[in-house]
Amino acid sequence: MDGFLLFVLFAAILLLAAYLLWRYWAALTVATPGEERFEERIAALNERQAHRYSDEELTALATEEDAWRTMVERGRRATRRERSTGDVMRRRARKSLTEQTPRLLPGRRVTTPPPDEQ
């Protein structure tokens, strides 16, 4: 009889441990809707990236003409990106300068730049 009670107690402890582990794992794997949307976006991005080039294009050696064309295209993309970013930064700076009122210390007067700098 003592062996049977010991067996039941041991089985109950094992079942309790399995249940607690299951609950812990369930709490770890629950994802919020925002996390699910993020993971779906990342999966879609990975899918697009994976199928951008075929295996034949990846394993084929590039000719000098193809290499030159790729270099030129990347250079155009970089300058376009720099140009658009620079334009935005200049517009923001110009806008913030026109919106700001001159800050003067008490007792100071506003000086104007010489006519040749205007």
URKALIN-V951492 format. One record per residue. N is the residue number from 0. SS is DSSP state (H for helix, E for strand, L for the rest). D_CENTER is the distance of its C-alpha to the mean C-alpha in Angstrom with 1 decimal. Layout:
n:N ss:SS d_center:D_CENTER
n:N ss:SS d_center:D_CENTER
This chain:
n:0 ss:L d_center:63.9
n:1 ss:H d_center:62.0
n:2 ss:H d_center:60.1
n:3 ss:H d_center:59.1
n:4 ss:H d_center:57.8
n:5 ss:H d_center:55.9
n:6 ss:H d_center:54.3
n:7 ss:H d_center:53.4
n:8 ss:H d_center:51.8
n:9 ss:H d_center:49.9
n:10 ss:H d_center:48.6
n:11 ss:H d_center:47.6
n:12 ss:H d_center:45.6
n:13 ss:H d_center:43.9
n:14 ss:H d_center:43.1
n:15 ss:H d_center:41.8
n:16 ss:H d_center:39.5
n:17 ss:H d_center:38.2
n:18 ss:H d_center:37.6
n:19 ss:H d_center:35.8
n:20 ss:H d_center:33.6
n:21 ss:H d_center:32.9
n:22 ss:H d_center:32.0
n:23 ss:H d_center:29.7
n:24 ss:H d_center:27.9
n:25 ss:H d_center:27.8
n:26 ss:H d_center:26.2
n:27 ss:H d_center:23.5
n:28 ss:H d_center:22.6
n:29 ss:L d_center:22.6
n:30 ss:L d_center:19.3
n:31 ss:L d_center:18.8
n:32 ss:H d_center:18.3
n:33 ss:H d_center:14.8
n:34 ss:H d_center:13.9
n:35 ss:H d_center:15.8
n:36 ss:H d_center:14.1
n:37 ss:H d_center:10.6
n:38 ss:H d_center:12.3
n:39 ss:H d_center:14.1
n:40 ss:H d_center:11.2
n:41 ss:H d_center:9.9
n:42 ss:H d_center:13.6
n:43 ss:H d_center:14.2
n:44 ss:H d_center:11.6
n:45 ss:H d_center:13.3
n:46 ss:H d_center:16.6
n:47 ss:H d_center:16.2
n:48 ss:H d_center:15.2
n:49 ss:H d_center:18.1
n:50 ss:L d_center:20.6
n:51 ss:L d_center:19.9
n:52 ss:L d_center:22.8
n:53 ss:L d_center:26.0
n:54 ss:H d_center:27.4
n:55 ss:H d_center:30.2
n:56 ss:H d_center:28.0
n:57 ss:H d_center:26.1
n:58 ss:H d_center:29.5
n:59 ss:L d_center:31.5
n:60 ss:L d_center:32.1
n:61 ss:L d_center:31.1
n:62 ss:L d_center:34.0
n:63 ss:H d_center:34.3
n:64 ss:H d_center:34.0
n:65 ss:H d_center:30.7
n:66 ss:H d_center:29.3
n:67 ss:H d_center:30.4
n:68 ss:H d_center:29.0
n:69 ss:H d_center:25.6
n:70 ss:H d_center:25.7
n:71 ss:H d_center:26.9
n:72 ss:H d_center:24.3
n:73 ss:H d_center:21.4
n:74 ss:H d_center:23.3
n:75 ss:H d_center:23.7
n:76 ss:H d_center:20.0
n:77 ss:H d_center:19.3
n:78 ss:H d_center:22.2
n:79 ss:H d_center:21.4
n:80 ss:H d_center:17.8
n:81 ss:H d_center:19.6
n:82 ss:H d_center:22.3
n:83 ss:H d_center:20.4
n:84 ss:H d_center:18.3
n:85 ss:H d_center:21.6
n:86 ss:H d_center:23.4
n:87 ss:H d_center:21.1
n:88 ss:H d_center:21.5
n:89 ss:H d_center:25.2
n:90 ss:H d_center:25.7
n:91 ss:H d_center:24.0
n:92 ss:H d_center:26.2
n:93 ss:H d_center:29.2
n:94 ss:H d_center:28.7
n:95 ss:H d_center:28.3
n:96 ss:H d_center:31.4
n:97 ss:H d_center:33.5
n:98 ss:H d_center:32.6
n:99 ss:L d_center:33.5
n:100 ss:L d_center:37.1
n:101 ss:L d_center:38.8
n:102 ss:L d_center:39.0
n:103 ss:L d_center:42.4
n:104 ss:L d_center:44.0
n:105 ss:L d_center:47.2
n:106 ss:L d_center:50.2
n:107 ss:L d_center:48.2
n:108 ss:L d_center:48.7
n:109 ss:L d_center:46.4
n:110 ss:L d_center:47.0
n:111 ss:L d_center:46.4
n:112 ss:L d_center:45.5
n:113 ss:L d_center:48.3
n:114 ss:H d_center:48.9
n:115 ss:H d_center:47.9
n:116 ss:H d_center:44.3
n:117 ss:L d_center:43.8
